Amino acid sequence: MTKQASADTPRRTNAGLRLLARLGVTLVIAYVLWCAALWWKQTDLVFPRSFANAAPRLSEAPQGATSWWREDDGARVEAWWFAGIGTSPETPGPAVMLFHGNGETIDNWEGIANEYVMRGVSVLLPEYRGYGRSTGEPSQAAIARDMLHWHTKLLEQSSVASDRIVLHGRSLGGGVAMQLAKEREPAAMILESTFTSVAAFAQQYYVPSFIVRHPFRSDKVIGGLSCPILIAHGRDDEIIPFSHGEELARLARNATFVEVSGGHNDFPGDQDRYDREWWGFLRARGIVKAVE
């Protein structure tokens, strides 16, 4: 009996090793397929334009705005221009570029644009490719080119004071603003509910960052900026964790961090308090003259 048990032990051990090897191969194949699926679908995940475009939108620019169009690489991309009250070539004033989140279109930001306009700030509200009335395929590289184009056009406006341009982005729009700031540093910047990078989300799902085609590495840019930055984040943000806002503030050289109540899609939970922080920040930097 003892000799028989001893003879069976190597066979059981070999069978166990073969089972472990098959399991390991299966896990590797599953991981590779997982990474391949994310590589294939990541543009739709970062830019869910079918969801954004499902919401009702205008057929043209709203009253008080002018549509600007850019044609590049087969795409036709829109931006809305709003002249700030009281601005003119004789009395140039501040301007802001607004960048919306990945589930929105520029139509969703008309209200914010009007708030700036009423305070004497001109607004350029550029669309992303494939969103709203714009055509083309969105990507970090293509959007970065578009934003440089729009910023140049903004500088050409005689009613705009070139040293008083603000970048204001929410969620994905914060990443877009940061990529533009890397090339054209603004007078001030506002980041709402934004991330350190898209690559950071990939790592949370055990995906190597090198497969991310639209990394939006704000964490690699923000430390090189000297302009004042207001970073606001909802404590209960369920999409972009609160820690992302904290980390951006830690990396920045000149940041004001504002914790607000609420999550991601109901940001800010306390609108009155955030308005005081928002307009107070811009008034302190000489962008607006008064906070109503």
C-alpha positions in Angstrom: 0.0 0.0 0.0 2.8 2.4 0.9 4.6 1.8 -2.4 1.4 2.3 -4.5 0.7 5.7 -2.8 4.2 6.8 -3.4 4.0 5.9 -7.1 0.7 7.9 -7.5 2.1 11.1 -5.9 4.1 12.3 -9.0 1.1 11.6 -11.2 -1.2 13.7 -9.0 1.4 16.4 -8.8 1.8 16.5 -12.6 -1.9 16.7 -13.1 -2.1 19.6 -10.6 0.6 21.5 -12.4 -1.0 20.9 -15.8 -4.3 22.3 -14.3 -2.5 25.4 -12.9 -0.8 25.9 -16.3 -4.1 25.7 -18.2 -5.7 28.1 -15.7 -2.7 30.5 -16.1 -3.0 30.4 -19.9 -6.8 31.0 -19.7 -6.2 34.0 -17.4 -3.6 35.4 -19.8 -5.9 35.0 -22.8 -8.8 36.6 -20.9 -6.5 39.5 -19.9 -5.3 40.0 -23.4 -8.9 40.0 -24.7 -9.9 42.5 -22.0 -7.1 44.9 -23.0 -7.9 44.4 -26.7 -11.6 45.2 -26.1 -10.7 48.4 -24.2 -8.3 49.3 -27.0 -11.0 48.9 -29.6 -13.8 50.6 -27.7 -11.9 53.3 -25.8 -12.8 56.1 -28.1 -16.5 55.5 -27.5 -15.8 55.2 -23.8 -13.9 58.5 -23.6 -16.2 60.3 -26.1 -19.7 58.8 -25.8 -21.0 61.2 -28.5 -24.0 59.0 -29.3 -25.3 59.6 -25.8 -24.5 63.3 -25.9 -26.1 63.7 -29.3 -29.3 62.0 -28.2 -30.3 65.1 -26.2 -32.4 67.8 -27.9 -30.2 70.5 -29.4 -30.6 73.7 -31.5 -30.4 73.7 -35.3 -28.1 76.8 -35.1 -26.4 79.1 -32.7 -28.8 80.7 -30.1 -29.7 84.4 -30.0 -26.7 86.5 -29.1 -24.2 84.0 -30.5 -22.4 83.5 -33.8 -21.4 80.2 -35.2 -17.8 79.9 -36.3 -16.8 76.9 -38.4 -13.5 75.1 -38.9 -12.8 72.6 -41.6 -9.8 70.3 -41.1 -9.0 66.8 -42.2 -12.5 66.2 -43.6 -14.2 67.4 -40.4 -16.4 70.4 -40.0 -16.2 71.7 -36.4 -18.4 74.4 -34.8 -17.8 76.9 -32.1 -20.1 79.6 -30.7 -18.9 83.1 -30.1 -20.6 85.5 -27.6 -19.4 89.0 -27.3 -19.3 90.2 -23.6 -21.5 93.2 -22.7 -19.5 96.4 -23.0 -16.6 95.0 -25.0 -15.5 96.5 -28.2 -12.3 97.3 -30.2 -12.1 100.6 -28.2 -12.7 98.8 -24.9 -11.4 95.3 -25.1 -12.3 93.0 -22.3 -11.6 89.5 -20.9 -12.7 86.3 -22.7 -13.2 82.7 -21.6 -13.0 79.4 -23.5 -15.5 76.9 -22.2 -15.0 73.1 -22.5 -17.9 70.8 -21.7 -17.9 67.2 -20.4 -17.9 64.1 -22.6 -21.6 63.5 -22.2 -22.6 67.0 -23.2 -22.6 69.3 -26.2 -22.1 73.1 -26.4 -25.9 73.5 -26.2 -25.7 72.4 -22.6 -23.4 75.4 -21.7 -25.4 78.2 -23.2 -26.5 79.2 -19.6 -22.9 79.4 -18.3 -21.9 81.3 -21.4 -24.6 83.9 -20.7 -23.4 84.3 -17.1 -20.0 85.3 -18.4 -21.5 87.6 -21.0 -23.5 89.5 -18.5 -20.3 90.2 -16.5 -18.6 91.6 -19.5 -16.6 88.5 -20.5 -16.7 87.3 -24.1 -17.1 83.6 -24.6 -15.8 81.1 -27.1 -17.6 77.8 -26.8 -16.0 75.2 -29.1 -17.5 71.8 -29.9 -15.7 68.5 -30.1 -15.6 66.5 -33.3 -18.5 64.2 -33.8 -20.6 66.1 -31.2 -23.7 68.2 -31.9 -23.6 69.7 -35.4 -19.9 69.0 -35.8 -18.6 66.1 -37.9 -15.4 64.0 -37.7 -13.9 61.5 -35.2 -12.9 62.8 -31.8 -9.5 62.2 -30.4 -7.1 63.9 -28.0 -4.8 64.9 -30.9 -7.6 66.2 -33.2 -9.3 68.1 -30.4 -6.0 69.6 -29.3 -5.4 70.9 -32.9 -8.9 72.4 -32.9 -8.5 74.2 -29.6 -5.2 75.8 -30.8 -7.0 77.0 -33.9 -9.9 78.4 -31.8 -7.5 80.1 -29.4 -5.6 81.7 -32.3 -9.0 83.0 -33.6 -9.8 84.3 -30.2 -6.6 86.3 -30.1 -7.5 87.9 -33.4 -10.6 89.5 -32.0 -9.9 93.2 -31.4 -12.5 93.3 -28.6 -10.5 90.7 -26.5 -7.7 91.6 -24.1 -5.2 88.9 -24.9 -3.8 89.0 -21.3 -7.2 88.3 -19.7 -8.1 85.0 -21.3 -9.5 82.2 -19.0 -9.9 78.5 -19.7 -12.8 76.8 -18.0 -13.5 73.1 -18.3 -15.6 70.5 -16.6 -14.9 66.7 -16.4 -13.3 65.8 -19.8 -13.3 69.5 -20.6 -10.8 70.0 -17.8 -8.4 67.7 -19.6 -9.0 69.5 -22.9 -8.4 72.9 -21.1 -5.1 71.5 -19.7 -3.8 70.3 -23.1 -4.4 73.8 -24.5 -2.8 75.5 -21.4 0.3 73.4 -22.1 0.7 75.3 -25.3 -1.0 78.6 -24.5 -1.0 79.4 -20.8 -4.0 81.5 -19.8 -4.5 84.3 -17.3 -6.4 81.9 -15.1 -8.0 78.5 -15.3 -11.1 76.8 -13.7 -11.3 73.0 -13.5 -14.5 71.4 -12.3 -14.9 67.7 -11.5 -11.9 66.8 -13.6 -9.4 63.9 -13.6 -5.7 63.6 -13.2 -5.6 61.6 -16.4 -7.6 59.1 -18.4 -4.6 56.8 -18.0 -5.2 56.7 -14.3 -8.6 55.2 -14.9 -7.1 52.5 -17.1 -4.7 51.5 -14.3 -7.6 51.1 -11.9 -8.8 48.4 -14.3 -5.4 46.7 -14.5 -4.8 48.0 -18.0 -1.3 49.2 -18.9 -1.4 53.0 -19.6 0.5 52.5 -22.9 -2.6 51.2 -24.7 -4.5 54.4 -23.8 -4.9 56.5 -27.0 -6.4 59.5 -25.3 -4.5 59.8 -22.0 -5.2 63.5 -21.3 -2.3 63.6 -18.8 -3.3 66.7 -16.8 -1.1 65.4 -14.0 1.9 65.8 -16.3 1.0 69.4 -17.3 -0.4 71.2 -14.2 2.9 71.5 -12.3 4.4 73.4 -15.2 1.8 76.2 -15.1 2.2 79.4 -13.2 -1.3 80.8 -13.7 -3.8 80.7 -10.9 -6.1 77.7 -11.1 -9.4 77.1 -9.3 -10.0 73.4 -8.8 -13.5 72.4 -7.6 -14.7 68.9 -7.0 -17.8 67.3 -5.5 -17.1 65.2 -2.3 -19.4 62.5 -3.5 -18.4 62.3 -7.1 -19.2 58.8 -8.2 -17.5 59.0 -11.7 -14.3 60.9 -11.1 -13.2 60.3 -7.5 -12.7 63.3 -5.2 -9.1 62.2 -4.8 -8.4 63.3 -8.5 -9.2 66.9 -7.6 -7.1 66.7 -4.5 -4.1 65.3 -6.4 -4.3 68.0 -9.1 -4.3 70.7 -6.4 -1.3 69.1 -4.8 0.6 69.0 -8.1 -0.3 72.6 -9.1 2.0 75.5 -8.3 -0.8 78.1 -7.8 -4.1 76.4 -7.0 -7.2 77.2 -5.0 -9.0 74.0 -4.1 -12.8 74.1 -3.4 -14.6 71.1 -2.0 -18.3 71.2 -2.8 -21.2 69.0 -1.9 -22.8 66.7 -4.5 -21.6 64.2 -7.1 -20.6 64.4 -10.7 -23.7 65.0 -12.7 -25.3 67.2 -10.0 -22.2 69.4 -9.5 -22.3 71.7 -7.6 -24.5 70.6 -4.8 -24.5 74.2 -3.3 -24.7 76.5 -6.3 -24.8 79.7 -4.3 -21.6 78.8 -2.4 -19.8 77.7 -5.6 -20.9 80.9 -7.4 -19.2 82.9 -4.6 -16.0 80.9 -5.0 -16.1 81.0 -8.9 -16.7 84.8 -9.3 -14.6 85.7 -6.3 -11.7 83.8 -7.8 -12.0 85.7 -11.1 -12.5 89.1 -9.5 -9.3 88.6 -7.4 -7.4 87.9 -10.6 -8.7 91.0 -12.3 -10.9 89.1 -14.8 -14.2 90.5 -13.7 -14.9 93.7 -12.0 -17.7 92.7 -9.7 -19.5 89.7 -8.3 -23.3 90.1 -8.3 
